[in-house]
Amino acid sequence: MHQGWRRSGASPTFDAAMKKPVTLLIAATLASALCGQDARLVFNGAAPGAYVTFNPAPGAITTYLVINNPAINAITELAANNGNIKSEHQNNRIRWRHQISPLAMNYVIPWTTAGNVKIPLTIQKTAGTSAHDSASFVLATFNHQVWGGSNANTMWNNFQYMPTGVTHMNDFFNGAIDNSENAVNRFWIIDPKAAPWAYTTAPNATMAFINDNLDIDAGGAPGVNDDLLTTSTELQAQRFNPGLNKWGDYQSIGGGSAWLNLGGGRGQVSGVVVTNPDFFRSWTLSSVEFPLPVELTAWDAECEGVKVKLTWTTATETNSDHFLVEKSTDGLVWETIGQVAAAGHSTSLLTYTFDDVDARGVAYYRLSQVDQNERVTVYTVVAAGCDATNTEINNAWDDGSVLNVVVSSTDAYVYDLVLTDMQGKSVLSAGSQAINPGYTTLRVDKKGIATGLYMVVLQNSQNVMTRRVFLR
């Protein structure tokens, strides 16, 4: 597929992989004019069929195959599995204009790997609105070969070839190590919000992914990918939420989707339901047994009367069994003070609580999540207490993603928080921070601030408090 290639009418092409002519037919402009039918991309040829192949190394140049026909047969295979479109780079994209009405349309993109394995993607659109008739999905798929080459020691490391906008392959909140060994070596771009063809409201859809087992690591770093290939461990679909800067377990086996071993070295994850608020562009498939971690969207502790109330919220859960609440007086030695049963599987917001009735002095609390395979994920530390005798900054530390500031107070106040460098220059400002009676933990995103020594300043019209903190 050459950059900028667009035409109507029948056209013979040459399949470089097969070294023989194949036929690629696009319904003639005359048919469109006489019959009112938009042009179509029609694959016609004996197995293994015809190929549309993009530039294998486009670099920063984006190449589009434009399907400006909203009908589901705008891409047609005249015989089963005889049509193939090879992307294998995030900049090799299809733009397929989609039907506004009727809503229920079933689109199939005949993706094929560089090794000629069919991995079609199915998108059944069920709802959506648009301000113009060019509303489209922008689509691409690629594996490790774009950046990792043929080196088996790097193909497992998805961190080296993530889509634009994806920042990691691990849990944002606990800073876990790269977890890409538990995901397939492939990403999908499914974007209904690409300008200037974006839907006004992204559609609801049900999707089905097919993977090639060669995109599951059989070498390199040890991990679950080896088991995926040898034992056909089930997979689930996950998408990256750029607003929260994290992956989420999405429509897992327990959440309604289904995994099927298709045989011949392929597997399918189907029934993946996505709605407008959660329709993000970057997707992958991960192990059900070892998914990318549970989404924890909130974790807090505060004095409530004479007890400390601990509260946490999950956005999604997969194979979760229970949570452990741990407590420490110095942040070094930890004691388990409670256990709370988890939902197991969930794709909606769930809030959990636990009360510590021994709330004397400031204490540190840590949350651990244990899954059904006894794998433990430890989340960040918060501090709280109920018997403060003065108003001051008790502690401040960097947990890797946010700045934590513990404040003791005899009453409720509001302070502005300012972080300055050691020359007094402000590098971060967070106004109107609520300080409750007892001990309050303020958590401020410190993204983009260089490593070094800083000063935390809390101030209002009656008081100023300061404390040094080292950011790493």
C-alpha positions, -999 to 999 in steps of 0.1 A, spaced: 0 0 0 17 32 -11 12 65 6 -16 85 -9 -29 56 -30 -66 61 -38 -86 52 -69 -119 39 -81 -124 13 -107 -109 -22 -112 -71 -24 -106 -47 -53 -108 -21 -53 -81 9 -73 -71 12 -93 -39 49 -90 -29 46 -118 -3 32 -143 -28 52 -131 -58 22 -134 -81 -5 -111 -94 -38 -108 -75 -69 -89 -82 -81 -59 -61 -114 -46 -72 -131 -14 -61 -166 -9 -75 -164 15 -104 -173 52 -101 -199 45 -129 -217 21 -105 -218 48 -79 -232 73 -103 -258 51 -119 -269 31 -88 -263 56 -60 -238 32 -44 -205 44 -29 -173 28 -40 -163 -5 -23 -130 -23 -16 -137 -59 -29 -112 -87 -25 -114 -113 -52 -89 -141 -55 -82 -177 -45 -67 -184 -11 -46 -170 4 -63 -141 -13 -54 -105 -21 -34 -81 1 -34 -44 8 0 -38 24 10 -5 40 45 9 42 62 -14 67 83 15 82 64 48 77 82 66 106 64 98 115 44 98 82 8 87 86 -7 68 57 -45 64 54 -65 38 35 -98 58 33 -130 38 31 -155 66 25 -185 43 23 -204 37 56 -220 4 45 -208 -28 62 -199 -43 28 -176 -14 19 -149 -39 26 -160 -72 10 -143 -106 8 -159 -126 -21 -147 -158 -6 -139 -167 30 -105 -154 42 -94 -142 9 -90 -105 19 -61 -92 39 -51 -58 51 -16 -54 67 -10 -24 90 18 -34 114 24 2 124 4 27 144 8 52 115 -6 28 89 -43 35 94 -77 28 79 -102 56 82 -137 40 77 -166 64 76 -195 49 96 -232 49 92 -252 73 114 -285 55 109 -294 27 114 -272 24 144 -267 -13 146 -240 -20 121 -214 -48 121 -180 -38 107 -152 -63 100 -117 -52 93 -97 -81 77 -64 -74 96 -36 -98 87 -2 -101 104 31 -97 86 34 -135 88 0 -139 69 -21 -149 99 -57 -136 97 -67 -116 128 -99 -98 118 -114 -72 142 -151 -69 145 -169 -37 157 -207 -39 161 -217 -3 166 -249 0 186 -253 37 193 -236 70 185 -243 105 172 -224 128 148 -224 164 137 -213 155 102 -214 126 78 -176 120 79 -177 106 114 -152 77 112 -133 51 131 -95 54 127 -79 19 130 -45 3 131 -28 -27 146 9 -37 151 32 -59 171 68 -58 184 85 -60 150 80 -22 144 105 -13 171 118 -45 186 129 -62 154 134 -100 155 152 -99 189 133 -124 211 147 -108 242 128 -76 235 96 -88 219 79 -94 252 86 -58 264 56 -38 251 70 -7 269 94 -4 239 66 -1 213 35 14 230 10 34 210 13 72 212 -5 84 244 3 52 264 28 59 291 34 25 308 24 -12 310 19 -12 348 -3 1 375 0 39 378 -8 41 416 16 15 430 44 19 405 46 -18 398 73 -31 375 66 -34 338 38 -60 335 39 -64 297 50 -100 300 14 -107 309 0 -91 278 2 -102 241 28 -85 219 3 -65 200 -17 -33 202 -49 -22 184 -58 14 177 -97 19 176 -103 56 176 -137 72 171 -124 106 183 -97 114 157 -100 149 143 -114 160 120 -136 129 116 -146 125 153 -180 115 164 -198 142 184 -205 115 209 -184 83 206 -206 53 198 -214 23 219 -201 -9 205 -195 -46 210 -161 -58 197 -143 -91 190 -105 -94 188 -85 -123 173 -49 -128 182 -21 -148 166 -2 -170 191 30 -158 175 23 -125 192 26 -143 225 61 -145 238 78 -179 237 112 -165 246 129 -136 262 119 -126 298 102 -154 317 66 -148 324 30 -157 317 34 -152 280 52 -185 279 22 -201 295 -2 -184 272 14 -201 242 18 -235 257 -13 -239 278 -38 -216 260 -44 -194 290 -75 -173 284 -72 -137 274 -92 -105 281 -93 -71 264 -79 -40 281 -78 -3 272 -56 25 283 -73 55 300 -52 86 293 -72 107 317 -63 84 346 -30 74 330 -35 37 335 -47 5 320 -79 -11 331 -92 -46 331 -121 -43 307 -149 -68 301 -130 -98 315 -143 -133 315 -162 -127 347 -175 -93 333 -193 -108 303 -168 -113 274 -158 -147 262 -125 -162 252 -124 -190 226 -95 -210 213 -100 -210 175 -73 -236 168 -45 -231 143 -26 -209 167 -53 -183 171 -76 -172 199 -106 -148 201 -119 -124 228 -155 -115 219 -184 -97 235 -163 -67 246 -188 -40 253 -176 -4 253 -197 27 259 -190 64 250 -173 75 283 -148 46 282 -141 45 244 -104 51 245 -82 44 214 -54 20 226 -62 -16 233 -44 -49 240 -51 -84 253 -38 -97 286 -38 -129 306 -70 -135 327 -48 -152 353 -23 -124 355 -40 -92 342 -27 -57 343 -36 -47 378 -70 -37 394 -79 0 388 -78 17 422 -93 52 417 -94 64 453 -76 55 486 -80 77 516 -81 79 554 -96 105 577 -106 110 613 -144 105 619 -152 112 655 -129 89 675 -120 65 647 -101 66 614 -123 57 584 -104 41 555 -121 43 521 -111 30 487 -128 28 453 -120 4 424 -131 11 388 -126 -25 376 -116 -58 392 -106 -91 378 -101 -123 399 -99 -101 430 -103 -121 463 -98 -97 492 -81 -66 505 -58 -64 535 -56 -32 556 -22 -27 572 -11 -1 598 22 13 610 33 39 635 66 46 618 61 36 581 86 7 585 69 -21 606 35 -31 594 6 -49 611 -25 -63 594 -55 -49 612 -83 -60 588 -95 -79 558 -123 -70 534 -138 -93 508 -135 -81 472 -161 -83 444 -141 -108 423 -151 -94 389 -165 -59 382 -164 -32 355 -182 -5 376 -172 17 405 -172 -1 438 -164 16 472 -151 -2 502 -146 10 538 -129 -1 570 -128 16 605 -98 17 627 -111 23 662 -76 26 677 -69 61 664 -44 75 689 -18 97 673 -8 97 637 -6 63 620 2 52 585 -21 29 565 -13 6 535 -38 -13 513 -30 -46 497 -51 -64 471 -49 -102 469 -63 -120 439 -77 -155 436 -43 -168 426 -28 -153 458 -9 -126 439 -6 -95 460 -6 -59 448 4 -32 474 -9 4 470 4 37 483 5 48 520 -18 73 536 -17 88 571 -44 98 595 -53 101 632 -78 118 656 -61 133 687 -39 162 673 -29 188 699 -15 214 675 -16 226 639 16 217 619 30 197 590 39 163 605 55 146 575 59 149 537 72 123 512 72 114 475 57 80 467 68 80 431 37 96 416 23 121 441 36 143 469 21 133 503 18 159 531 5 150 565 -10 178 586 -22 177 622 -49 202 633 -72 209 663 -99 223 640 -111 224 604 -92 249 582 -85 256 545 -49 262 533 -33 269 500 -4 246 493 27 259 474 58 239 466 89 260 461 125 253 451 153 261 476 156 296 460 119 303 468 106 300 433 71 284 431 70 252 411 36 239 421 4 255 435 -27 237 448 -52 261 464 -80 255 489 -68 223 506 -93 212 533 -76 204 566 -98 183 590 -96 180 628 -70 153 636 -45 142 609 -51 148 572 -31 135 542 -29 159 513 -19 142 480 -7 164 451 4 152 416 41 162 412 44 151 376 70 170 356 89 183 387 127 176 386 144 155 413 157 176 442 150 193 475 119 215 478 99 234 505 62 226 512 44 258 522 8 258 537 -7 292 542 -39 310 548 -47 345 563 -39 333 599 -10 309 596 20 297 576 35 262 579 66 248 561 85 216 557 113 204 535 108 174 512 130 155 487 113 146 454 127 117 434 
